[in-house]
Amino acid sequence: MSDNPDSKELVLDQVRQYHRETAPNREFVPGVTEIWPSGAVLDEEDRVAIVEAALTMRIAAGPSSKKFESAFAKRLKRRKAHLTNSGSSANLLAVSSLTSHQLGDRALKPGDEVITVAAGFPTTVNPILQNGLIPVFVDVDLATYNTTADRVARAIGPKTRAIIIAHALGNPFEVAEVAQLAKDHGLFLIEDNCDAVGSTYDGQITGTFGDLTTVSFYPAHHLTMGEGGCVLTSNLGLARIVESLRDWGRDCWCEPGKNNTCFKRFEYQMGNLPAGYDHKYIFSHVGYNLKGTDIQAALGLTQLDKLDGFIEARRRNWRRLREGLDGVPGLMLPEPTPRSEPSWFGFVITVDPEARFTRAELVAHLEERKIGTRRLFAGNLTRQPAYIGQPHRIVGELTNSDVITEHTFWIGIYPGLTDEMLDYMTATIKEFVAQRG
């Protein structure tokens, strides 16, 4: 293909035509059409963005990645954003950055403790163990599915050095109070914001309270790159450490394909290397390669333009289910954390242990009618086979985490669902409960 802009526009026009011609049938047939609990909402411009990025043949990180990082940092009111290949990698980088020798006496060391919740997703906890740190598990409330500042305060001990907690299904935890606890005790705070982009607490967006925040762009989340994630911070020192760890551990900060950004490429002497060793090949951390790609970032940019609409749709869909299911016997329905405005990820339901039916029976009824369900992730992580025998500490009883393991599931509210689908979900649940008396 030539570099003629007319040729490019011809290709992109054909992509638009292809998108329109292959658009799936949107007719909803109750009990036949599958209702997914989560999914990406992709339109014509998303498809064009992916193809346009592919036409440049920029197959590694590049201009689109930098543009997305800048735009996303501005959107989340952080000074720096670093694109990664997944939200899991973002969490690994965030925790690992706190172990950097560049933090001096503040650096976390093997055996230090990090407070987190027992009922959550593994990748919030895995980086604690992967760095030789000790997770300290606390319980959550059943109304909000979040822990509380009081529980976190009781968990702080002489070895506590950090806190990492996710905003559960988009519902903020008491993050202002937890951030104040962290400040008072000299602890780092990482907000796992993967499910909660656009949520606010006390009018302040989540992801702006802690030292670091992480986001996922997996298709289930608020905006997608297919795969992908991001670490954000306003601490420039931490940002530099995150970038080094993400980019093989190198000390150099040149973009791929760039040279001598610092104008001192052959003037450094670090470690036991000879003076003048090429700075592009000096490594100051034991790092990884966890970068994203420009094609991913191009999709992220078009998705970011639609984020406000996605957030409003999630809130609207959540309210429709909450109002439709209000008062249904045997169901414990979710509540927003006081003083918060969640950007919801899913609609979580706990079947009362005293109900005339079980969670498994209700889930089977929904699945048979093509209504997709999911568990509240791993339930009580300490009961999962991967974590049995792993070093940890538990503060208080994990009673509610066990209830979640036995009795809790969630259904979808993502923007791809229609009012007709949501009303069918409500009617199906009510029908089942009525049949059980």
C-alpha positions as semicolon CSV with decimal commas, in nm:
position;residue;x (nm);y (nm);z (nm)
1;M;0,000;0,000;0,000
2;S;0,122;0,352;-0,078
3;D;0,137;0,639;0,171
4;N;-0,130;0,822;-0,028
5;P;-0,386;0,956;0,224
6;D;-0,660;0,886;-0,030
7;S;-0,567;0,517;-0,023
8;K;-0,587;0,514;0,355
9;E;-0,928;0,679;0,356
10;L;-1,051;0,431;0,098
11;V;-0,948;0,144;0,325
12;L;-1,111;0,305;0,629
13;D;-1,432;0,372;0,436
14;Q;-1,439;0,004;0,344
15;V;-1,390;-0,084;0,712
16;R;-1,692;0,131;0,802
17;Q;-1,896;-0,040;0,532
18;Y;-1,783;-0,381;0,654
19;H;-1,885;-0,291;1,010
20;R;-2,235;-0,192;0,898
21;E;-2,278;-0,499;0,682
22;T;-2,168;-0,742;0,953
23;A;-2,347;-0,580;1,248
24;P;-2,515;-0,858;1,449
25;N;-2,890;-0,889;1,481
26;R;-2,988;-0,698;1,795
27;E;-3,333;-0,853;1,833
28;F;-3,381;-0,983;2,187
29;V;-3,565;-1,314;2,228
30;P;-3,628;-1,391;2,597
31;G;-3,483;-1,724;2,699
32;V;-3,297;-1,760;2,369
33;T;-3,072;-1,457;2,341
34;E;-2,779;-1,485;2,580
35;I;-2,752;-1,204;2,835
36;W;-2,388;-1,176;2,929
37;P;-2,292;-1,045;3,273
38;S;-2,020;-0,830;3,117
39;G;-1,877;-0,739;2,783
40;A;-1,727;-0,474;2,561
41;V;-1,941;-0,228;2,366
42;L;-1,760;-0,167;2,036
43;D;-1,878;0,052;1,750
44;E;-1,774;0,151;1,401
45;E;-1,516;0,403;1,517
46;D;-1,350;0,144;1,742
47;R;-1,306;-0,088;1,444
48;V;-1,170;0,196;1,231
49;A;-0,925;0,298;1,504
50;I;-0,781;-0,054;1,526
51;V;-0,738;-0,081;1,149
52;E;-0,593;0,269;1,117
53;A;-0,336;0,188;1,385
54;A;-0,252;-0,138;1,206
55;L;-0,195;0,050;0,880
56;T;0,088;0,249;1,041
57;M;0,268;-0,080;1,116
58;R;0,363;0,061;1,457
59;I;0,336;-0,275;1,630
60;A;0,499;-0,181;1,962
61;A;0,419;0,105;2,199
62;G;0,431;0,442;2,025
63;P;0,242;0,767;1,965
64;S;-0,104;0,629;2,043
65;S;0,023;0,485;2,370
66;K;0,168;0,820;2,478
67;K;-0,147;1,004;2,372
68;F;-0,364;0,764;2,569
69;E;-0,144;0,786;2,878
70;S;-0,166;1,164;2,872
71;A;-0,543;1,172;2,815
72;F;-0,617;0,906;3,076
73;A;-0,396;1,070;3,339
74;K;-0,583;1,396;3,279
75;R;-0,917;1,219;3,304
76;L;-0,827;1,055;3,636
77;K;-0,655;1,371;3,764
78;R;-0,314;1,207;3,807
79;R;0,018;1,346;3,684
80;K;0,141;1,023;3,527
81;A;-0,014;0,714;3,369
82;H;0,177;0,411;3,243
83;L;0,002;0,174;3,005
84;T;0,051;-0,198;3,073
85;N;-0,046;-0,523;2,907
86;S;-0,313;-0,604;3,172
87;G;-0,472;-0,490;3,495
88;S;-0,298;-0,778;3,669
89;S;0,037;-0,644;3,549
90;A;-0,066;-0,300;3,671
91;N;-0,117;-0,439;4,021
92;L;0,215;-0,624;4,004
93;L;0,395;-0,305;3,904
94;A;0,223;-0,095;4,169
95;V;0,316;-0,328;4,454
96;S;0,663;-0,402;4,315
97;S;0,740;-0,030;4,287
98;L;0,705;-0,002;4,665
99;T;0,996;-0,247;4,707
100;S;1,238;-0,034;4,502
101;H;1,576;0,045;4,658
102;Q;1,523;0,398;4,533
103;L;1,268;0,450;4,814
104;G;1,542;0,407;5,074
105;D;1,411;0,328;5,422
106;R;1,051;0,343;5,299
107;A;1,100;0,047;5,064
108;L;0,896;-0,261;5,149
109;K;1,103;-0,568;5,230
110;P;1,021;-0,940;5,243
111;G;0,817;-1,015;5,553
112;D;0,651;-0,672;5,564
113;E;0,272;-0,677;5,586
114;V;0,015;-0,538;5,344
115;I;-0,351;-0,505;5,444
116;T;-0,613;-0,621;5,194
117;V;-0,954;-0,790;5,189
118;A;-1,027;-1,162;5,187
119;A;-1,323;-1,140;4,948
120;G;-1,192;-1,019;4,615
121;F;-1,004;-1,095;4,296
122;P;-0,671;-1,281;4,321
123;T;-0,466;-1,028;4,129
124;T;-0,510;-0,770;4,403
125;V;-0,341;-1,009;4,645
126;N;-0,099;-1,203;4,423
127;P;0,162;-0,923;4,393
128;I;0,188;-0,913;4,773
129;L;0,294;-1,278;4,779
130;Q;0,501;-1,247;4,460
131;N;0,713;-0,982;4,632
132;G;0,767;-1,187;4,949
133;L;0,527;-0,970;5,150
134;I;0,258;-1,092;5,390
135;P;-0,110;-1,026;5,312
136;V;-0,323;-0,929;5,612
137;F;-0,684;-1,018;5,542
138;V;-0,986;-0,832;5,676
139;D;-1,357;-0,893;5,628
140;V;-1,614;-0,688;5,434
141;D;-1,972;-0,571;5,483
142;L;-2,251;-0,752;5,301
143;A;-2,443;-0,438;5,199
144;T;-2,151;-0,271;5,021
145;Y;-1,915;-0,571;4,978
146;N;-1,633;-0,343;5,092
147;T;-1,427;-0,339;5,407
148;T;-1,434;-0,041;5,644
149;A;-1,178;0,198;5,782
150;D;-1,239;0,053;6,130
151;R;-1,143;-0,295;6,013
152;V;-0,832;-0,161;5,842
153;A;-0,734;0,032;6,155
154;R;-0,760;-0,282;6,369
155;A;-0,535;-0,468;6,124
156;I;-0,244;-0,222;6,144
157;G;0,046;-0,380;6,329
158;P;0,419;-0,320;6,379
159;K;0,506;-0,482;6,044
160;T;0,233;-0,310;5,840
161;R;0,379;-0,103;5,556
162;A;0,103;-0,072;5,295
163;I;-0,265;-0,115;5,208
164;I;-0,408;-0,236;4,876
165;I;-0,784;-0,261;4,838
166;A;-1,017;-0,279;4,537
167;H;-1,337;-0,080;4,508
168;A;-1,578;-0,376;4,501
169;L;-1,778;-0,401;4,178
170;G;-1,742;-0,027;4,131
171;N;-1,867;0,059;4,480
172;P;-1,605;0,272;4,659
173;F;-1,471;0,162;4,996
174;E;-1,423;0,427;5,266
175;V;-1,121;0,549;5,078
176;A;-1,088;0,896;5,231
177;E;-1,077;0,750;5,581
178;V;-0,841;0,471;5,476
179;A;-0,614;0,726;5,305
180;Q;-0,604;0,926;5,628
181;L;-0,513;0,611;5,822
182;A;-0,232;0,547;5,575
183;K;-0,104;0,901;5,616
184;D;-0,123;0,888;5,996
185;H;0,071;0,560;6,011
186;G;0,320;0,627;5,731
187;L;0,176;0,356;5,505
188;F;0,151;0,339;5,128
189;L;-0,200;0,311;4,979
190;I;-0,275;0,147;4,645
191;E;-0,628;0,177;4,507
192;D;-0,728;-0,110;4,279
193;N;-0,967;0,091;4,063
194;C;-1,011;-0,176;3,797
195;D;-1,389;-0,206;3,851
196;A;-1,458;0,155;3,944
197;V;-1,347;0,405;3,679
198;G;-1,571;0,708;3,724
199;S;-1,682;0,632;4,081
200;T;-1,663;0,910;4,339
201;Y;-1,635;0,926;4,717
202;D;-1,709;1,255;4,893
203;G;-1,730;1,404;4,544
204;Q;-1,371;1,304;4,460
205;I;-1,306;1,043;4,193
206;T;-1,165;0,711;4,306
207;G;-0,806;0,652;4,211
208;T;-0,701;0,995;4,342
209;F;-0,676;0,913;4,713
210;G;-0,380;0,675;4,719
211;D;-0,013;0,683;4,627
212;L;-0,086;0,463;4,325
213;T;-0,395;0,343;4,145
214;T;-0,448;0,064;3,894
215;V;-0,699;0,013;3,613
216;S;-0,785;-0,277;3,383
217;F;-0,894;-0,257;3,020
218;Y;-1,010;-0,619;2,990
219;P;-1,337;-0,640;2,789
220;A;-1,547;-0,670;3,105
221;H;-1,437;-0,331;3,234
222;H;-1,557;0,025;3,185
223;L;-1,350;0,078;2,871
224;T;-1,150;-0,181;2,685
225;M;-0,839;-0,239;2,481
226;G;-0,907;-0,614;2,461
227;E;-0,628;-0,663;2,710
228;G;-0,442;-0,388;2,889
229;G;-0,414;-0,194;3,211
230;C;-0,264;0,120;3,361
231;V;-0,077;0,241;3,669
232;L;-0,139;0,603;3,767
233;T;0,021;0,827;4,027
234;S;0,098;1,190;4,101
235;N;0,424;1,095;4,274
236;L;0,688;1,146;4,007
237;G;0,940;0,931;4,193
238;L;0,703;0,637;4,201
239;A;0,610;0,699;3,838
240;R;0,973;0,668;3,734
241;I;1,010;0,342;3,927
242;V;0,691;0,200;3,769
243;E;0,821;0,291;3,422
244;S;1,156;0,124;3,488
245;L;0,996;-0,194;3,622
246;R;0,753;-0,206;3,327
247;D;1,032;-0,153;3,071
248;W;1,268;-0,443;3,153
249;G;1,402;-0,268;3,465
250;R;1,614;-0,034;3,255
251;D;1,737;0,298;3,388
252;C;1,695;0,470;3,052
253;W;1,365;0,644;2,981
254;C;1,391;0,678;2,602
255;E;1,078;0,573;2,414
256;P;1,116;0,265;2,190
257;G;1,297;0,369;1,874
258;K;1,441;0,683;2,038
259;N;1,798;0,751;2,144
260;N;1,977;0,989;2,381
261;T;1,670;1,164;2,526
262;C;1,884;1,265;2,826
263;F;2,172;1,387;2,605
264;K;2,408;1,185;2,827
265;R;2,370;0,836;2,680
266;F;2,742;0,753;2,703
267;E;2,829;0,955;3,014
268;Y;2,688;0,744;3,299
269;Q;2,871;0,528;3,548
270;M;2,637;0,306;3,752
271;G;2,684;-0,010;3,954
272;N;3,009;-0,184;3,872
273;L;2,986;-0,104;3,502
274;P;3,263;0,079;3,317
275;A;3,219;0,452;3,278
276;G;3,031;0,546;2,963
277;Y;2,836;0,220;2,941
278;D;2,538;0,268;2,704
279;H;2,254;0,401;2,921
280;K;2,001;0,217;2,705
281;Y;2,143;-0,104;2,854
282;I;2,184;-0,004;3,218
283;F;1,930;-0,177;3,444
284;S;1,845;-0,027;3,782
285;H;1,564;-0,271;3,874
286;V;1,490;-0,638;3,835
287;G;1,204;-0,566;3,598
288;Y;0,970;-0,704;3,335
289;N;0,836;-0,623;2,990
290;L;0,475;-0,535;3,066
291;K;0,408;-0,266;2,804
292;G;0,096;-0,235;2,593
293;T;0,089;-0,176;2,217
294;D;-0,017;0,112;1,995
295;I;-0,303;-0,088;1,846
296;Q;-0,442;-0,143;2,196
297;A;-0,398;0,226;2,277
298;A;-0,573;0,334;1,957
299;L;-0,879;0,137;2,066
300;G;-0,847;0,282;2,415
301;L;-0,859;0,636;2,277
302;T;-1,190;0,584;2,096
303;Q;-1,330;0,404;2,399
304;L;-1,223;0,692;2,624
305;D;-1,436;0,930;2,418
306;K;-1,741;0,721;2,514
307;L;-1,657;0,673;2,881
308;D;-1,911;0,922;3,018
309;G;-2,191;0,748;2,831
310;F;-2,073;0,407;2,949
311;I;-2,069;0,523;3,312
312;E;-2,418;0,670;3,291
313;A;-2,553;0,352;3,128
314;R;-2,404;0,139;3,406
315;R;-2,563;0,359;3,673
316;R;-2,897;0,362;3,493
317;N;-2,900;-0,015;3,447
318;W;-2,803;-0,074;3,811
319;R;-3,087;0,150;3,931
320;R;-3,336;-0,033;3,709
321;L;-3,243;-0,370;3,859
322;R;-3,230;-0,230;4,214
323;E;-3,577;-0,079;4,186
324;G;-3,718;-0,384;4,010
325;L;-3,592;-0,629;4,273
326;D;-3,659;-0,415;4,579
327;G;-3,851;-0,609;4,842
328;V;-3,813;-0,952;4,681
329;P;-3,801;-1,196;4,974
330;G;-3,488;-1,401;5,031
331;L;-3,256;-1,161;4,850
332;M;-3,004;-0,927;5,010
333;L;-2,959;-0,641;4,765
334;P;-2,653;-0,415;4,734
335;E;-2,622;-0,062;4,872
336;P;-2,386;0,217;4,766
337;T;-2,128;0,307;5,026
338;P;-2,252;0,620;5,209
339;R;-2,124;0,943;5,051
340;S;-2,035;0,766;4,727
341;E;-2,160;0,764;4,370
342;P;-2,050;0,433;4,221
343;S;-1,970;0,367;3,860
344;W;-2,104;0,014;3,886
345;F;-1,938;-0,295;3,744
346;G;-2,211;-0,549;3,823
347;F;-2,526;-0,606;4,027
348;V;-2,446;-0,827;4,325
349;I;-2,705;-1,044;4,504
350;T;-2,669;-1,250;4,820
351;V;-2,929;-1,517;4,886
352;D;-3,031;-1,505;5,250
353;P;-2,901;-1,822;5,419
354;E;-3,251;-1,860;5,568
355;A;-3,430;-1,833;5,232
356;R;-3,646;-2,115;5,093
357;F;-3,402;-2,155;4,806
358;T;-3,027;-2,157;4,758
359;R;-2,791;-1,950;4,553
360;A;-2,711;-2,253;4,339
361;E;-3,081;-2,309;4,262
362;L;-3,138;-1,946;4,166
363;V;-2,823;-1,937;3,954
364;A;-2,927;-2,258;3,775
365;H;-3,268;-2,104;3,703
366;L;-3,106;-1,793;3,554
367;E;-2,847;-1,981;3,351
368;E;-3,115;-2,210;3,204
369;R;-3,288;-1,896;3,078
370;K;-2,967;-1,763;2,921
371;I;-2,902;-1,505;3,192
372;G;-2,530;-1,514;3,266
373;T;-2,407;-1,506;3,626
374;R;-2,073;-1,476;3,797
375;R;-1,948;-1,538;4,149
376;L;-1,812;-1,248;4,351
377;F;-1,473;-1,348;4,217
378;A;-1,276;-1,581;4,446
379;G;-1,499;-1,550;4,753
380;N;-1,289;-1,594;5,064
381;L;-0,940;-1,618;4,914
382;T;-0,801;-1,799;5,217
383;R;-1,019;-2,098;5,121
384;Q;-0,889;-2,115;4,763
385;P;-0,641;-2,396;4,688
386;A;-0,376;-2,153;4,564
387;Y;-0,360;-1,975;4,901
388;I;-0,378;-2,264;5,143
389;G;-0,036;-2,276;5,309
390;Q;0,065;-1,932;5,186
391;P;0,190;-1,693;5,456
392;H;-0,081;-1,456;5,575
393;R;-0,246;-1,303;5,878
394;I;-0,619;-1,269;5,947
395;V;-0,762;-0,993;6,165
396;G;-1,110;-1,059;6,301
397;E;-1,353;-1,317;6,170
398;L;-1,407;-1,357;5,795
399;T;-1,776;-1,432;5,848
400;N;-1,910;-1,218;5,566
401;S;-1,639;-1,336;5,328
402;D;-1,761;-1,690;5,396
403;V;-2,122;-1,586;5,335
404;I;-2,010;-1,444;5,000
405;T;-1,833;-1,770;4,917
406;E;-2,150;-1,969;4,980
407;H;-2,439;-1,739;4,890
408;T;-2,336;-1,452;4,660
409;F;-2,334;-1,396;4,282
410;W;-2,376;-1,106;4,041
411;I;-2,548;-1,030;3,713
412;G;-2,475;-0,777;3,443
413;I;-2,543;-0,406;3,409
414;Y;-2,290;-0,323;3,137
415;P;-2,389;-0,076;2,862
416;G;-2,465;-0,346;2,606
417;L;-2,779;-0,450;2,796
418;T;-3,120;-0,307;2,701
419;D;-3,416;-0,220;2,923
420;E;-3,594;-0,523;2,777
421;M;-3,309;-0,750;2,889
422;L;-3,294;-0,594;3,235
423;D;-3,670;-0,629;3,283
424;Y;-3,651;-0,993;3,172
425;M;-3,378;-1,053;3,430
426;T;-3,594;-0,896;3,701
427;A;-3,905;-1,089;3,597
428;T;-3,712;-1,418;3,586
429;I;-3,581;-1,372;3,940
430;K;-3,924;-1,272;4,073
431;E;-4,083;-1,570;3,902
432;F;-3,836;-1,809;4,061
433;V;-3,880;-1,662;4,411
434;A;-4,260;-1,668;4,381
435;Q;-4,251;-2,035;4,283
436;R;-4,054;-2,111;4,600
437;G;-4,321;-1,953;4,819
